[in-house]
Amino acid sequence: MPNDPDPPPAKRFKPGPPFPRVEPKNAMLLPGATASRRQLPIYQTREALIRHLRRLHSAVLIGETGSGKTTQLPQYLYEDGIGRQGVIGITQPRRVAAVSLAARVAQEKNAQLGKLVGYTVRFDDVSSPETKLKFLTDGMLLRESLGDPLLLRYTVVILDEAHERSIHTDTLLGVVKSAQRRRTEMNKIPLKVIVMSATMDVDLFSEYFNKCPVLYLEGRHHPIQIYNSKQPQSDYLQAALVSIFQIHQEAPASHAVLVFLTGQEEIEALARTCRDISKHLPQNCPGMCVVPLYAALPHTHQLRVFQPAPKVHAAFGSRKVVLSTNIAETSITISGIKYVIDTGMVKAKRYNPESGLEVLALQRISKAQAQQRCGRAGREESGFCYRLYTEDEFDGFMSMTVPEIQRCNLSSVLLQLLALGVSDVLSFDFISKPSPESLRAAVDQLSVLGAVDRKDERVMLTALGKKMAAFPLDPAFAKQRILKLTALTPAPSRYSQTLLISPGFSCSEEILTLVSLLSVDSVLFNPPSLRDEVATVRKKFVSSEGDHVTLLNIYRAFRKAGGNKDWCRENFVNSRNMGLVSEMNLKLESSLAEPVNVRRCLAQGLFTNAAELQPDGSYLTLDSRQKVSIHPSSVLFQCKPACVVYTSLTQTSRCFIRDLTLIDRDWLSSEALPESFRLRLHLSRS
Ligand SMILES: Nc1ncnc2c1ncn2[C@@H]1O[C@H](COP(=O)(O)OP(=O)(O)OP(=O)(O)O)[C@@H](O)[C@H]1O
């Protein structure tokens, strides 16, 4: 470790109050409970819980992180014969949680994964007709509801981690509530709904489900000692680095560390620094195995966090240090984690309905998130949480995270609701209403795309809109031959336009392929430590026309190589994710369309995402006049093109545009684009 003037954590941090601990009382042994299951706090209340839940239609369940809600409650219900006529579905905001929880519960039930206990997540369905306990992402259940609005396959739906308030959870809450009511009205098997979390606004949820009872689970399995920084930290990354190495030099190697950071680049950079520093530590220090975890990481790599650290140091063992985004914040148990380091920061979506811009911006977490982060320690034994912010700073955090539905573009959600037959989408029973401006902006956008018609105050799905809604990607993917895409998530609605107009440019195959490539998890590996090597091998694919054409070149080469794994490794291509796109029957032939057609089509489809070079070298978005910069990962980074369209916008130190295509500004004057946009374009030029 380089000269480090900071005192050890115990001196830099101030202890906060420990989590309360409830000693287990004498409990009756129930069938199906193994010793470790019986030790969880929820076990003490099993009988009472079941008694209440047997008669309740809806309930809110709140209990400490790690008390056993997610892994135990579904098993209790099943073991006590509740909901056995159908499936007990447990939703999770994230895929990695759904998969790891299903694996844990299957193990506890001594069952083969995919039989009694299974999961369904994007691209991966490990369930069968035998599956009674099914873990799934809330997005997947929402998808299922399109084909089965009453959710008749389910007898119980447990909405877990409801405090996260993702757009899918909030929409699902309304869908589940409506299915429950309609099933009762139609005398069908009732649907039991249980909303769970350790950190939620219980009154809000109880009120929403007709003032249903709130069940409190008392007790914490293992104590967690929280320490707050004594001083505000000006550089949370540096503070995290110092804390990691102080723990590393003081604690036994078996004590793993989990650090919460904000995004891929930050994580990869810190991982590199940690690996470099750990090489220069004294001989008697344990080895360090740094494991990154973020959404864009291939799924198999994500699962590495659950494995023990490989023995890199024969004599002193090696410590697992997990560097993660908020993907590890809720639900999951990572074995060995004794220490959590919480930077208090997160990258979250923000939407401005006036500009139509949706950006990812760095911000402080909420108190609920801080508590969830803490709860990732102390799961197998007592733990510690080092918060890189002071108690005063913590007091200033918002208590709950602002629901995503109030800070993102709503067009995909509205389209799904319309497809579900919701007659009045603008007054849909959302648990927290989105702003009228966002709703109006979403309707406007769908209307520009031809997905909806407006009559008076009513919004109706057009025949085209119905087709669009059949696909989870985005309204515009309504094309029969990509039916296999049904497992993808919604992409920004701006792709819609692109796909719709692609036949006019004779480049439907290219655009379909592009949208798929941009919608699956990253198809390319870009390890920062090998940046130069990656740049060298990618040179042969790079097009001066931009990232989209470059991506198509890589895809074509992948198909030509027959998806060969060695080829993928050499070219830093993620063979699994690329293979998924290829399996979708996107047989892109080599010279179907001229790249210029693809670019023209992208320009017209993504017209709201156009940006123009300014005399001072910066870029301004044409629609909302926002200052942006080209992200260094773009092949156009060095070229300073005059005008581009981009796929996404990320705000970190600056507002970066990513995945670009070079365009001619005049293409944006096309009659096909809305009059209002052309007028604005004209004004900006004059
Ligand atoms: N994969 C696992 N490996 C080891 N122990 C596990 C695993 N999953 C769960 N556990 C044990 O079971 C306990 C309960 O986990 P569970 O996910 O059911 O709690 P929870 O109350 O839902 O927590 P949270 O609110 O954090 O999701 C954990 O604290 C841990 O002791």
The ligand as a Tripos MOL2 file, in Angstrom:
@<TRIPOS>MOLECULE
LIG
   31    33     1     0     0
SMALL
NO_CHARGES

@<TRIPOS>ATOM
      1 N1        -27.0270  -18.4160   -1.0450 N.pl3     1 LIG1
      2 C1        -26.9470  -18.4300    0.2820 C.ar      1 LIG1
      3 N2        -25.8520  -18.9080    0.9000 N.ar      1 LIG1
      4 C2        -25.7510  -18.9300    2.2380 C.ar      1 LIG1
      5 N3        -26.7190  -18.4830    3.0610 N.ar      1 LIG1
      6 C3        -27.8280  -18.0140    2.5140 C.ar      1 LIG1
      7 C4        -28.0020  -17.9410    1.0930 C.ar      1 LIG1
      8 N4        -29.2000  -17.3960    0.8540 N.ar      1 LIG1
      9 C5        -29.7510  -17.1390    2.0490 C.ar      1 LIG1
     10 N5        -28.9260  -17.5130    3.0360 N.ar      1 LIG1
     11 C6        -29.1760  -17.3880    4.4930 C.3       1 LIG1
     12 O1        -30.5570  -17.1810    4.6890 O.3       1 LIG1
     13 C7        -30.7630  -15.9300    5.3260 C.3       1 LIG1
     14 C8        -32.0880  -15.3700    4.8760 C.3       1 LIG1
     15 O2        -32.0280  -14.9590    3.5280 O.3       1 LIG1
     16 P1        -33.3050  -14.3160    2.8380 P.3       1 LIG1
     17 O3        -32.8860  -13.8980    1.4950 O.co2     1 LIG1
     18 O4        -34.4440  -15.2490    2.9510 O.co2     1 LIG1
     19 O5        -33.5860  -13.0750    3.8040 O.3       1 LIG1
     20 P2        -34.5100  -11.8050    3.5690 P.3       1 LIG1
     21 O6        -35.2180  -11.5550    4.8420 O.co2     1 LIG1
     22 O7        -35.3540  -11.9960    2.3620 O.co2     1 LIG1
     23 O8        -33.4260  -10.6810    3.3310 O.3       1 LIG1
     24 P3        -33.4230   -9.4100    2.3470 P.3       1 LIG1
     25 O9        -34.4710   -8.4820    2.8760 O.co2     1 LIG1
     26 O10       -32.0590   -8.8960    2.5050 O.co2     1 LIG1
     27 O11       -33.7340   -9.9280    0.9890 O.co2     1 LIG1
     28 C9        -29.5280  -15.1150    5.0140 C.3       1 LIG1
     29 O12       -29.2850  -14.1200    5.9630 O.3       1 LIG1
     30 C10       -28.4440  -16.1680    5.0580 C.3       1 LIG1
     31 O13       -28.1150  -16.4500    6.3930 O.3       1 LIG1
@<TRIPOS>BOND
     1     1     2 1
     2     2     3 ar
     3     2     7 ar
     4     3     4 ar
     5     4     5 ar
     6     5     6 ar
     7     6     7 ar
     8     6    10 ar
     9     7     8 ar
    10     8     9 ar
    11     9    10 ar
    12    10    11 1
    13    11    12 1
    14    11    30 1
    15    12    13 1
    16    13    14 1
    17    13    28 1
    18    14    15 1
    19    15    16 1
    20    16    17 2
    21    16    18 1
    22    16    19 1
    23    19    20 1
    24    20    21 2
    25    20    22 1
    26    20    23 1
    27    23    24 1
    28    24    25 2
    29    24    26 1
    30    24    27 1
    31    28    29 1
    32    28    30 1
    33    30    31 1
@<TRIPOS>SUBSTRUCTURE
     1 LIG1         1 GROUP 0 **** ****
